[in-house]
């Protein structure tokens, strides 16, 4: 199984770069192929690239193109969100992440780093992205400007936000903590968080927090007078040269930055001499304010000195420049090896690497979000291209769905209908459809019509079907489409947008028939809820199944769930949980549960159980405390069609859940039924799952 980790911050300037660099170094020492991905980046000037991504890719020599290392910029994300199209953003992020995941054994995903507009939604975005990627998280917070209580509260709020959406949190790291408070912060966090969470604290490292001379030049748009080759010098504290030299020298500190007007030749030369003297601290650079360049004689004198620290000149007064420098948020660039190594060494020193590695190895993703489920469906359908027939070519929704399916390049399509009518509809609806790449047939005009008639006659003559009756029936689009599947001219059929369920599945029951180990045809819906995908069965076919039929429906639904990547935890629903209820209805469910346990002891199953106990952990544990299924059910089996059909529709309408299906189970070849109220998306999703069913034959 591919592994990944998501680094999330609770605010800007948390210093998560330390975590990113340290983790990448650690992972590259343990895993051959490590990938890197950022879902969202800040906007860049035209022609420029995100320097953080470039730094990571170049320093670790990762085989990833820049454009592949991120999904979307912040401004585009906010625009999509404001237009109600956040789902499109999640689809894009999943698609680009999966392409990275396919190439590497482990992927480090670095969360958002919003500044300015967008900060308010940052935590929610990190939770949403991590949830849909299905990866565990490390939460990073900063201690700068916070009391102990504020830091602990902020990190707990972030942890609770992730856990509320069932995103696993492996570690919580308090960064930029005053060194003397490290133990206090760690102990306080450990008391407030579950014992399973790794808690570490990292001190504020001044050399990482303060800007380099290069950053100062960039922010202040400074002109470089001397020392360009030393622009990576790391600044320490800064001091303003507004006093006599003899007094100013007393205020110099290691790697000090000198800020002084450009006409203070005494301070400039004194600082340069102090940098050379063993009796004074080193100077990282000199900033000359007021856009004043020293006199020619002073410039000539400096030119004769070697080496010279960076000397830059800027517009603006001394105190305003000092404030601007103090507000610079330092970043790490690819050519600043000192900062990179300091970051990695800091991570190694303060983070328990072995514990973190053990947590990576032990993590197993549970559940699946709707977005990830839909992504996996399309991806899987494309691995083995199948041919699906759509019999209802007179329905606009079918034509529109066919156009989108062709654009997705996921299946081959045959539409049963009049070609001229479909061509006119394509124009009328403003669709794009390449008629060279799609088959359109009318039963009577098909080269296979006579063969299909004869085949059906031979199959059904024992049921008193005459040749004339076979000829008439084969003009019916449901019969013709089903015969295409039977004869192998199509791999599956999707119908029902304009026909009843009986009209759709009767031909399949007559000659495609059920699988050898199946006695009943049933159906499931994939219910794409806000944060998970559940399987509901049977909600479309069997009005009042017996205990034996209910058991078979449960087994078929569990197998379907597993085939589509959902870990089956099966709940057979009733109005009672456990042994408390009495009556024929609950006894039927109890008997069906026992039959399943006998036939398939490998399945996790519970029944009878009420719906709330099946899906709500707190309720489930209170009613059935020893159950593996209670509170975790992913496959929900309803006792009859009345309950199942109404429940799926109630959940769909009241929660806005996407219901994919119904998908029929138990037939030798896939034929699936649509609701007559289906949408274009419903048709597309059903075609995709039909193609996947056909792959398993």
C-alpha positions as CSV (number, residue, x, y, z in Angstrom):
1,X,0.0,0.0,0.0
2,X,1.3,3.5,-0.9
3,X,2.1,5.7,2.1
4,X,1.7,9.5,2.5
5,X,1.7,12.2,5.2
6,X,0.0,15.6,5.2
7,X,1.7,18.5,6.9
8,X,-0.9,21.0,8.1
9,X,-0.5,24.3,9.9
10,X,-2.9,26.2,12.0
11,X,-1.8,29.7,10.8
12,X,0.7,31.4,8.6
13,X,4.5,31.4,9.5
14,X,4.3,28.3,11.6
15,X,7.7,27.2,10.2
16,X,6.5,24.0,8.7
17,X,9.5,24.1,6.3
18,X,11.5,22.6,9.1
19,X,9.1,19.6,9.2
20,X,9.1,19.3,5.4
21,X,12.9,19.3,5.0
22,X,13.4,17.0,8.0
23,X,10.8,14.5,7.0
24,X,12.1,14.4,3.4
25,X,15.6,13.7,4.6
26,X,14.4,11.0,6.9
27,X,12.2,9.4,4.3
28,X,14.8,9.4,1.6
29,X,17.1,7.5,4.0
30,X,14.4,4.8,4.5
31,X,12.5,4.7,1.2
32,X,13.8,4.5,-2.3
33,X,11.2,6.7,-4.0
34,X,9.8,9.7,-2.2
35,X,7.5,12.2,-3.9
36,X,6.4,15.7,-2.9
37,X,3.2,17.5,-3.5
38,X,1.6,20.9,-2.6
39,X,-2.2,21.1,-3.2
40,X,-2.3,24.9,-3.1
41,X,0.4,27.5,-3.6
42,X,0.5,31.3,-3.4
43,X,0.1,33.2,-6.6
44,X,3.3,34.0,-8.4
45,X,4.3,36.8,-10.7
46,X,4.1,35.9,-14.4
47,X,7.0,33.9,-15.4
48,X,8.2,33.1,-11.9
49,X,7.9,29.9,-9.9
50,X,7.1,29.1,-6.3
51,X,10.6,29.3,-4.7
52,X,9.6,26.8,-1.9
53,X,8.7,24.1,-4.4
54,X,11.9,24.8,-6.4
55,X,14.0,24.6,-3.2
56,X,12.5,21.2,-2.2
57,X,12.8,19.7,-5.7
58,X,16.3,20.9,-6.4
59,X,17.8,20.2,-2.9
60,X,16.6,16.6,-2.8
61,X,16.9,16.1,-6.5
62,X,13.4,14.8,-6.8
63,X,12.3,13.5,-10.2
64,X,9.2,15.7,-10.4
65,X,8.4,18.5,-12.8
66,X,7.5,21.8,-11.3
67,X,4.0,21.9,-12.8
68,X,3.3,18.4,-11.4
69,X,4.2,19.4,-7.9
70,X,1.1,21.5,-7.2
71,X,-2.6,21.6,-8.1
72,X,-3.9,25.2,-8.0
73,X,-3.0,28.7,-6.9
74,X,-4.7,30.4,-4.0
75,X,-6.6,33.0,-6.0
76,X,-8.1,30.4,-8.3
77,X,-9.1,28.3,-5.3
78,X,-10.8,31.3,-3.6
79,X,-12.6,32.2,-6.9
80,X,-13.8,28.6,-7.3
81,X,-15.0,28.5,-3.7
82,X,-16.9,31.8,-4.1
83,X,-18.6,30.4,-7.2
84,X,-19.7,27.2,-5.4
85,X,-17.2,25.1,-7.3
86,X,-15.0,23.8,-4.5
87,X,-15.8,20.2,-5.6
88,X,-13.9,20.9,-8.9
89,X,-10.9,22.0,-6.9
90,X,-11.0,18.8,-4.8
91,X,-11.3,16.7,-8.1
92,X,-8.2,18.5,-9.5
93,X,-6.2,18.0,-6.3
94,X,-7.0,14.3,-6.2
95,X,-6.1,13.8,-9.8
96,X,-2.7,15.5,-9.6
97,X,-1.9,13.9,-6.2
98,X,-2.7,10.4,-7.6
99,X,-0.4,11.0,-10.5
100,X,2.4,11.6,-8.0
101,X,1.3,8.7,-5.8
102,X,1.5,6.3,-8.7
103,X,5.2,7.0,-9.2
104,X,6.5,7.0,-5.7
105,X,6.5,4.7,-2.6
106,X,5.8,7.6,-0.2
107,X,4.4,11.1,-0.8
108,X,4.9,14.1,1.5
109,X,2.0,16.4,1.0
110,X,2.6,20.0,2.3
111,X,-0.5,21.8,3.2
112,X,-1.6,25.3,2.5
113,X,0.4,28.4,3.6
114,X,-2.1,31.1,3.1
115,X,-1.4,34.8,3.7
116,X,-3.7,37.7,3.4
117,X,-7.1,36.7,1.8
118,X,-7.8,33.1,2.5
119,X,-6.3,32.7,5.9
120,X,-9.8,32.3,7.4
121,X,-10.5,29.1,5.4
122,X,-7.0,27.6,5.7
123,X,-7.7,25.1,8.5
124,X,-10.9,23.9,6.8
125,X,-9.1,23.5,3.5
126,X,-6.3,21.5,5.1
127,X,-8.9,19.2,6.7
128,X,-10.9,18.8,3.5
129,X,-7.8,18.0,1.4
130,X,-6.3,15.5,3.8
131,X,-9.7,13.8,4.2
132,X,-10.2,13.4,0.4
133,X,-6.6,12.2,-0.1
134,X,-7.1,9.7,2.6
135,X,-3.7,10.4,4.3
136,X,-2.8,11.0,8.0
137,X,-1.6,14.4,9.2
138,X,1.0,16.1,11.2
139,X,-0.3,19.4,12.7
140,X,2.2,22.2,13.2
141,X,1.6,25.3,15.3
142,X,3.8,28.3,16.3
143,X,4.4,29.6,19.8
144,X,5.3,33.1,18.7
145,X,3.2,35.7,20.3
146,X,1.1,33.3,22.3
147,X,0.6,32.4,25.9
148,X,1.0,28.7,26.9
149,X,-2.8,28.4,27.1
150,X,-3.4,30.0,23.7
151,X,-0.9,27.7,22.0
152,X,-2.4,24.5,23.6
153,X,-5.9,25.6,22.8
154,X,-5.0,26.4,19.2
155,X,-3.4,23.0,18.6
156,X,-6.3,21.2,20.3
157,X,-8.8,23.1,18.1
158,X,-6.9,22.0,15.0
159,X,-6.6,18.4,16.3
160,X,-10.4,18.3,17.0
161,X,-11.1,19.7,13.5
162,X,-9.2,16.9,11.9
163,X,-10.7,14.2,14.1
164,X,-14.2,15.5,13.6
165,X,-13.8,14.6,9.9
166,X,-12.1,11.3,10.7
167,X,-8.7,12.4,9.5
168,X,-6.0,10.5,11.5
169,X,-3.5,12.7,13.2
170,X,-0.2,11.0,13.9
171,X,1.7,13.9,15.5
172,X,1.3,17.4,16.9
173,X,4.3,19.7,16.8
174,X,4.7,23.0,18.6
175,X,7.2,25.0,16.7
176,X,9.0,28.3,17.5
177,X,8.8,27.7,21.2
178,X,11.1,29.6,23.6
179,X,13.9,27.2,24.5
180,X,13.2,27.4,28.3
181,X,9.5,26.4,27.7
182,X,10.0,23.3,25.6
183,X,9.4,20.8,28.3
184,X,6.4,22.7,29.7
185,X,4.7,22.9,26.2
186,X,5.3,19.3,25.5
187,X,4.0,18.1,28.9
188,X,0.9,20.4,28.6
189,X,0.1,19.1,25.1
190,X,0.5,15.4,26.1
191,X,-2.0,16.0,28.9
192,X,-4.6,17.5,26.6
193,X,-4.2,15.1,23.6
194,X,-4.7,11.3,23.4
195,X,-1.7,9.2,24.4
196,X,-1.5,7.8,20.8
197,X,-0.5,11.2,19.4
198,X,3.2,11.9,19.1
199,X,3.9,15.3,20.7
200,X,7.1,17.2,20.2
201,X,8.2,20.8,20.6
202,X,10.9,22.6,18.6
203,X,12.6,25.8,19.9
204,X,12.6,29.1,18.1
205,X,15.9,29.1,16.0
206,X,16.9,32.7,15.4
207,X,19.1,31.8,12.4
208,X,15.9,30.4,10.7
209,X,13.6,33.1,11.9
210,X,15.8,36.1,10.7
211,X,16.1,37.0,7.1
212,X,19.2,36.7,4.9
213,X,20.7,39.7,3.2
214,X,19.2,38.4,0.0
215,X,15.7,38.5,1.5
216,X,16.3,42.1,2.7
217,X,17.5,43.1,-0.8
218,X,14.4,41.5,-2.4
219,X,11.9,43.0,0.1
220,X,13.4,46.5,0.1
221,X,14.2,46.5,-3.6
222,X,17.7,47.5,-2.5
223,X,20.8,48.4,-4.7
224,X,23.9,46.3,-3.9
225,X,27.0,48.3,-3.5
226,X,29.4,45.7,-2.3
227,X,29.6,42.0,-1.2
228,X,27.1,40.5,-3.7
229,X,28.7,37.1,-3.3
230,X,27.8,37.1,0.5
231,X,24.1,37.8,0.2
232,X,23.3,34.5,1.8
233,X,24.7,35.9,5.0
234,X,22.3,35.1,7.8
235,X,21.4,38.2,9.8
236,X,21.0,38.1,13.6
237,X,19.7,41.1,15.5
238,X,19.8,44.5,13.9
239,X,20.9,47.8,15.4
240,X,20.4,51.4,14.2
241,X,23.5,53.6,13.9
242,X,22.4,56.9,15.3
243,X,25.1,57.4,17.9
244,X,28.9,57.9,18.0
245,X,31.0,55.0,16.8
246,X,32.6,54.4,20.2
247,X,29.1,53.9,21.7
248,X,27.7,52.0,18.7
249,X,30.4,49.3,18.8
250,X,29.2,48.4,22.3
251,X,25.8,47.4,20.8
252,X,27.1,45.0,18.1
253,X,26.0,41.4,18.4
254,X,27.0,38.2,16.5
255,X,25.8,38.4,12.9
256,X,24.5,41.8,13.6
257,X,22.9,43.9,10.8
258,X,23.9,47.5,10.8
259,X,21.3,50.1,9.7
260,X,22.6,53.6,9.2
261,X,22.2,56.6,6.9
262,X,24.5,56.5,3.9
263,X,26.4,59.6,5.0
264,X,27.7,58.0,8.2
265,X,31.1,57.1,6.9
266,X,32.4,56.6,10.4
267,X,29.9,53.9,11.3
268,X,30.3,52.2,7.9
269,X,34.1,51.9,8.2
270,X,33.9,51.1,11.9
271,X,31.4,48.3,11.3
272,X,33.7,46.9,8.6
273,X,36.7,47.0,10.9
274,X,34.7,45.4,13.7
275,X,33.9,42.5,11.4
276,X,37.6,41.9,10.9
277,X,38.5,42.3,14.6
278,X,38.7,39.3,16.8
279,X,37.5,41.5,19.6
280,X,34.1,42.2,18.1
281,X,31.2,40.1,16.8
282,X,30.8,39.4,13.1
283,X,28.7,41.7,11.0
284,X,26.2,40.1,8.5
285,X,25.6,43.2,6.4
286,X,25.2,47.0,6.3
287,X,22.0,48.8,5.2
288,X,22.4,52.4,4.1
289,X,19.2,54.4,4.3
290,X,18.0,57.6,2.7
291,X,19.1,56.4,-0.7
292,X,22.5,58.0,0.2
293,X,25.6,56.6,-1.3
294,X,28.9,57.3,0.5
295,X,31.3,59.8,-1.0
296,X,33.6,58.7,-3.8
297,X,36.7,58.6,-1.5
298,X,34.9,56.4,1.0
299,X,33.7,54.1,-1.8
300,X,37.3,53.8,-3.0
301,X,38.5,53.0,0.4
302,X,35.9,50.2,0.8
303,X,36.7,48.8,-2.6
304,X,40.3,48.2,-1.4
305,X,39.1,46.0,1.5
306,X,38.6,42.3,1.2
307,X,36.5,40.5,1.9
308,X,33.6,42.9,2.3
309,X,30.1,42.1,3.8
310,X,27.1,43.0,1.8
311,X,26.5,46.8,1.7
312,X,23.2,47.9,0.2
313,X,21.4,51.2,-0.2
314,X,17.7,51.7,0.1
315,X,15.1,54.5,-0.1
316,X,13.4,55.5,3.1
317,X,14.3,56.7,6.6
318,X,16.4,54.7,9.0
319,X,13.5,53.9,11.4
320,X,11.0,53.0,8.8
321,X,13.5,50.7,7.1
322,X,14.3,49.1,10.5
323,X,10.6,48.4,10.9
324,X,10.3,46.9,7.4
325,X,13.3,44.6,8.1
326,X,11.7,43.6,11.4
327,X,8.5,42.5,9.6
328,X,10.3,40.3,7.0
329,X,9.1,36.7,7.3
330,X,12.2,34.7,6.5
331,X,12.0,31.9,3.9
332,X,14.4,29.2,2.8
333,X,15.8,29.4,-0.7
334,X,17.5,26.6,-2.7
335,X,20.9,28.3,-2.6
336,X,20.9,28.8,1.2
337,X,22.4,25.5,2.2
338,X,23.1,26.8,5.7
339,X,19.4,27.3,6.5
340,X,18.4,24.0,4.9
341,X,20.9,22.1,6.9
342,X,20.0,24.0,10.1
343,X,16.3,23.0,9.5
344,X,17.1,19.4,9.0
345,X,19.4,19.2,12.0
346,X,16.8,21.0,14.1
347,X,14.1,18.4,13.0
348,X,16.5,15.5,13.7
349,X,17.3,16.9,17.2
350,X,13.8,17.6,18.5
351,X,11.5,15.2,16.7
352,X,11.3,11.5,17.8
353,X,12.1,10.0,14.4
354,X,11.8,6.3,15.3
355,X,8.3,6.9,16.9
356,X,7.2,8.8,13.8
357,X,8.4,6.1,11.5
358,X,6.5,3.5,13.4
359,X,3.3,5.5,13.2
360,X,3.8,5.9,9.4
361,X,4.2,2.1,9.0
362,X,1.2,1.3,11.3
363,X,-1.2,3.6,9.6
364,X,-4.0,2.1,7.5
365,X,-6.5,4.3,5.8
366,X,-10.1,3.5,6.7
367,X,-13.1,4.6,4.7
368,X,-13.3,6.4,1.5
369,X,-14.5,9.9,0.6
370,X,-17.0,10.4,-2.2
371,X,-14.4,12.4,-4.3
372,X,-11.8,9.7,-3.9
373,X,-14.4,7.0,-4.7
374,X,-15.5,8.7,-7.9
375,X,-11.9,9.3,-8.9
376,X,-11.0,5.6,-8.4
377,X,-14.0,4.5,-10.3
378,X,-13.0,6.4,-13.4
379,X,-9.4,5.5,-13.1
380,X,-10.3,1.8,-12.7
381,X,-12.7,1.9,-15.7
382,X,-9.9,3.2,-17.9
383,X,-7.5,0.4,-17.1
384,X,-9.5,-2.1,-19.2
385,X,-11.8,-0.3,-21.7
386,X,-15.3,-1.7,-22.0
387,X,-18.2,-1.3,-24.4
388,X,-21.5,-0.2,-22.9
389,X,-24.8,0.0,-24.7
390,X,-27.4,2.7,-23.9
391,X,-30.8,1.7,-25.3
392,X,-32.6,4.9,-24.7
393,X,-31.3,7.1,-27.5
394,X,-34.3,9.3,-27.6
395,X,-33.7,10.7,-24.1
396,X,-31.7,14.0,-24.0
397,X,-30.0,13.0,-20.8
398,X,-28.6,9.8,-22.4
399,X,-27.3,11.8,-25.3
400,X,-25.7,14.4,-23.0
401,X,-24.2,11.7,-20.9
402,X,-22.7,9.9,-23.9
403,X,-21.1,13.2,-25.0
404,X,-19.4,13.6,-21.6
405,X,-18.4,10.0,-21.4
406,X,-16.7,10.3,-24.8
407,X,-14.9,13.4,-23.6
408,X,-13.8,11.5,-20.5
409,X,-12.4,8.8,-22.8
410,X,-13.5,6.1,-20.4
411,X,-15.7,3.6,-22.3
412,X,-16.9,2.8,-25.9
413,X,-20.5,3.6,-26.4
414,X,-23.4,2.3,-28.5
415,X,-26.6,4.3,-28.5
416,X,-29.8,2.6,-29.7
417,X,-31.8,5.2,-31.6
418,X,-32.2,7.2,-34.8
419,X,-28.9,8.8,-35.9
420,X,-30.5,11.8,-37.5
421,X,-32.6,12.5,-34.4
422,X,-29.5,12.2,-32.2
423,X,-27.4,14.5,-34.5
424,X,-30.1,17.2,-34.3
425,X,-30.3,16.9,-30.5
426,X,-26.5,17.3,-30.2
427,X,-26.7,20.6,-32.1
428,X,-29.8,21.7,-30.2
429,X,-28.2,21.0,-26.8
430,X,-24.8,22.5,-27.8
431,X,-23.0,19.3,-27.2
432,X,-19.8,18.0,-28.7
433,X,-20.0,14.4,-30.0
434,X,-17.6,12.7,-32.4
435,X,-19.9,10.5,-34.4
436,X,-16.9,8.6,-35.9
437,X,-16.1,7.3,-32.4
438,X,-19.6,6.2,-31.3
439,X,-22.0,3.6,-32.6
440,X,-25.6,4.4,-33.2
441,X,-28.0,1.6,-34.3
442,X,-31.7,1.0,-34.8
443,X,-32.7,-2.7,-34.1
444,X,-34.4,-3.3,-37.5
445,X,-31.4,-1.8,-39.4
446,X,-28.7,-3.7,-37.5
447,X,-26.7,-6.4,-39.3
448,X,-27.3,-8.5,-36.2
449,X,-31.1,-8.2,-36.1
450,X,-31.9,-11.5,-37.7
451,X,-29.3,-13.4,-35.6
452,X,-30.7,-11.8,-32.4
453,X,-34.2,-12.8,-33.4
454,X,-33.2,-16.4,-34.0
455,X,-31.1,-16.6,-30.9
456,X,-34.0,-15.3,-28.7
457,X,-36.4,-17.7,-30.4
458,X,-34.1,-20.7,-29.7
459,X,-33.6,-19.7,-26.1
460,X,-37.3,-19.1,-25.4
461,X,-39.3,-21.4,-27.7
462,X,-39.8,-23.8,-24.8
463,X,-41.7,-21.0,-23.1
464,X,-44.1,-20.9,-26.1
465,X,-42.3,-17.9,-27.8
466,X,-42.9,-18.0,-31.6
467,X,-40.5,-16.6,-34.2
468,X,-42.9,-13.8,-34.9
469,X,-43.0,-12.9,-31.2
470,X,-39.2,-13.0,-31.1
471,X,-39.0,-10.7,-34.1
472,X,-41.4,-8.2,-32.4
473,X,-39.6,-8.3,-29.1
474,X,-36.2,-7.7,-30.7
475,X,-37.4,-4.4,-31.9
476,X,-37.8,-3.3,-28.3
477,X,-34.6,-1.4,-27.3
478,X,-34.3,-3.2,-23.9
479,X,-34.4,-6.6,-25.5
480,X,-32.0,-5.6,-28.3
481,X,-29.6,-4.0,-25.9
482,X,-29.6,-7.0,-23.6
483,X,-29.0,-9.3,-26.5
484,X,-26.0,-7.3,-27.5
485,X,-24.6,-8.0,-24.1
486,X,-25.6,-11.7,-24.3
487,X,-23.9,-12.1,-27.6
488,X,-20.7,-10.3,-26.6
489,X,-21.3,-7.3,-28.9
490,X,-21.3,-5.1,-25.8
491,X,-19.9,-5.7,-22.3
492,X,-22.8,-4.2,-20.3
493,X,-26.1,-2.3,-20.6
494,X,-27.4,0.8,-18.7
495,X,-31.1,1.6,-19.1
496,X,-34.1,2.8,-17.2
497,X,-34.1,6.6,-17.7
498,X,-37.3,6.2,-19.7
499,X,-38.4,2.7,-18.8
500,X,-39.5,0.9,-15.7
501,X,-37.2,-1.4,-13.7
502,X,-39.2,-4.4,-14.8
503,X,-38.8,-3.4,-18.5
504,X,-35.1,-3.0,-18.0
505,X,-34.2,-6.2,-16.2
506,X,-36.9,-8.7,-17.5
507,X,-34.9,-9.5,-20.7
508,X,-31.7,-10.0,-18.6
509,X,-33.6,-12.5,-16.3
510,X,-34.9,-14.3,-19.3
511,X,-31.6,-15.1,-21.1
512,X,-28.6,-13.6,-19.4
513,X,-29.8,-15.2,-16.2
514,X,-28.2,-15.4,-12.7
515,X,-24.7,-16.6,-11.8
516,X,-24.4,-20.3,-10.9
517,X,-24.0,-19.4,-7.2
518,X,-26.8,-16.9,-7.1
519,X,-30.5,-17.5,-6.7
520,X,-31.6,-13.9,-6.5
521,X,-30.9,-10.7,-8.4
522,X,-30.5,-7.7,-6.1
523,X,-29.2,-4.2,-6.2
524,X,-27.0,-1.8,-4.3
525,X,-26.6,2.0,-4.2
526,X,-23.2,3.6,-3.5
527,X,-24.3,6.4,-1.2
528,X,-21.7,9.2,-1.4
529,X,-22.2,11.0,1.9
530,X,-20.3,14.1,3.0
531,X,-17.2,12.2,4.3
532,X,-17.7,8.5,3.4
533,X,-19.2,6.1,0.9
534,X,-21.7,3.5,2.2
535,X,-23.3,0.6,0.3
536,X,-27.1,0.4,0.6
537,X,-28.9,-2.8,-0.5
538,X,-31.5,-3.9,-1.7
539,X,-33.3,-0.7,-2.5
540,X,-34.7,-1.4,-6.0
541,X,-35.5,-5.1,-6.7
542,X,-36.9,-7.4,-4.1
543,X,-40.1,-6.3,-2.3
544,X,-40.0,-8.7,0.7
545,X,-37.0,-11.1,0.6
546,X,-36.9,-14.2,2.8
547,X,-34.2,-14.8,5.4
548,X,-32.3,-16.9,2.9
549,X,-32.6,-14.2,0.2
550,X,-31.6,-11.5,2.6
551,X,-28.5,-13.4,3.5
552,X,-27.6,-13.8,-0.1
553,X,-28.2,-10.0,-0.7
554,X,-25.9,-9.3,2.2
555,X,-23.1,-11.5,0.9
556,X,-23.4,-10.2,-2.6
557,X,-23.4,-6.6,-1.3
558,X,-20.3,-7.3,0.8
559,X,-18.5,-8.7,-2.3
560,X,-19.5,-5.7,-4.3
561,X,-18.3,-3.4,-1.6
562,X,-14.9,-5.1,-1.5
563,X,-14.6,-5.1,-5.3
564,X,-15.1,-1.4,-5.3
565,X,-12.4,-0.7,-2.7
566,X,-14.7,-0.3,0.4
567,X,-13.9,-2.5,3.4
568,X,-17.2,-4.3,4.0
569,X,-18.6,-4.1,7.5
570,X,-22.1,-5.4,7.1
571,X,-25.1,-4.3,9.1
572,X,-28.5,-6.1,8.7
573,X,-31.0,-3.5,9.7
574,X,-34.1,-3.8,11.8
575,X,-36.1,-1.9,14.3
576,X,-34.2,-3.6,17.1
577,X,-30.5,-4.1,18.0
578,X,-29.1,-7.3,19.3
579,X,-31.3,-9.7,21.2
580,X,-33.8,-7.2,22.6
581,X,-36.5,-7.3,19.9
582,X,-39.1,-9.9,19.2
583,X,-41.4,-10.5,16.2
584,X,-41.4,-12.0,12.7
585,X,-39.6,-9.1,11.1
586,X,-36.7,-9.0,13.5
587,X,-36.5,-12.8,13.6
588,X,-36.1,-12.8,9.8
589,X,-33.1,-10.5,10.1
590,X,-31.6,-12.5,12.9
591,X,-31.9,-15.7,10.9
592,X,-30.4,-14.1,7.8
593,X,-27.4,-12.9,10.0
594,X,-26.8,-16.5,11.2
595,X,-26.9,-17.8,7.6
596,X,-24.3,-15.3,6.5
597,X,-22.0,-16.2,9.5
598,X,-22.2,-19.9,8.5
599,X,-21.6,-19.3,4.8
600,X,-19.1,-16.5,5.1
601,X,-17.3,-16.5,8.5
602,X,-14.7,-14.1,7.0
603,X,-17.2,-11.3,6.9
604,X,-17.7,-8.7,9.7
605,X,-21.4,-8.7,10.2
606,X,-23.9,-7.5,12.7
607,X,-27.7,-8.0,12.8
608,X,-30.3,-7.2,13.7
609,X,-29.1,-3.7,14.3
610,X,-30.8,-0.3,14.1
611,X,-29.6,2.3,11.6
612,X,-28.3,4.8,14.2
613,X,-26.3,2.1,16.0
614,X,-24.8,0.9,12.7
615,X,-23.4,4.3,11.6
616,X,-23.0,6.4,14.8
617,X,-20.0,5.3,17.0
618,X,-21.4,6.5,20.3
619,X,-24.8,5.0,19.8
620,X,-23.3,1.8,18.4
621,X,-21.0,1.3,21.4
622,X,-23.7,1.9,23.9
623,X,-26.1,-0.7,22.3
624,X,-23.5,-3.3,21.1
625,X,-20.3,-2.5,22.9
626,X,-18.4,-5.6,21.6
627,X,-19.4,-5.3,18.0
628,X,-16.8,-4.8,15.2
629,X,-19.6,-3.3,13.0
630,X,-21.6,-1.1,15.3
631,X,-20.8,2.6,14.6
632,X,-18.6,1.6,11.6
633,X,-21.0,-0.1,9.2
634,X,-20.1,0.5,5.5
635,X,-22.7,-2.0,4.0
636,X,-26.3,-1.5,5.2
637,X,-28.8,-4.2,4.2
638,X,-32.5,-3.2,4.5
639,X,-35.1,-5.8,5.5
640,X,-37.4,-5.0,2.6
641,X,-37.8,-2.8,-0.5
642,X,-40.2,-0.4,1.2
643,X,-37.6,0.4,3.9
644,X,-34.7,0.4,1.6
645,X,-36.1,2.5,-1.2
646,X,-37.5,5.1,1.1
647,X,-34.4,5.3,3.2
648,X,-32.0,5.8,0.3
649,X,-34.2,8.5,-1.1
650,X,-34.6,10.2,2.3
651,X,-30.8,10.2,2.8
652,X,-30.2,11.4,-0.7
653,X,-32.7,14.3,-0.5
654,X,-32.1,15.4,3.0
655,X,-28.3,15.3,3.1
656,X,-27.6,16.1,-0.6
657,X,-25.8,12.7,-0.9
658,X,-24.9,11.4,-4.3
659,X,-26.6,8.0,-4.9
660,X,-24.8,6.0,-7.6
661,X,-26.9,3.1,-8.8
662,X,-28.8,1.0,-8.5
663,X,-26.2,-1.6,-9.5
664,X,-27.6,-5.0,-10.1
665,X,-25.9,-8.1,-8.5
666,X,-26.2,-11.7,-9.4
667,X,-26.4,-11.6,-13.2
668,X,-24.0,-13.4,-15.4
669,X,-23.3,-10.1,-17.3
670,X,-23.8,-6.5,-16.1
671,X,-27.2,-4.9,-16.8
672,X,-28.0,-1.9,-14.7
673,X,-31.2,0.0,-14.1
674,X,-31.5,3.8,-13.9
675,X,-34.2,5.8,-12.0
676,X,-36.5,7.6,-14.3
677,X,-35.6,10.7,-12.4
678,X,-31.9,10.2,-13.0
679,X,-29.5,13.1,-13.8
680,X,-26.8,13.1,-16.4
681,X,-24.2,12.5,-13.6
682,X,-26.3,9.5,-12.4
683,X,-26.1,8.0,-15.9
684,X,-22.3,8.6,-16.2
685,X,-21.6,7.1,-12.8
686,X,-23.8,4.0,-13.6
687,X,-22.0,3.5,-16.9
688,X,-18.6,3.6,-15.2
689,X,-19.6,1.1,-12.5
690,X,-21.1,-1.1,-15.3
691,X,-17.8,-1.0,-17.1
692,X,-16.0,-2.0,-13.9
693,X,-18.4,-4.9,-13.3
694,X,-17.6,-6.1,-16.8
695,X,-13.9,-6.1,-16.0
696,X,-14.5,-8.7,-13.3
697,X,-16.1,-11.3,-15.7
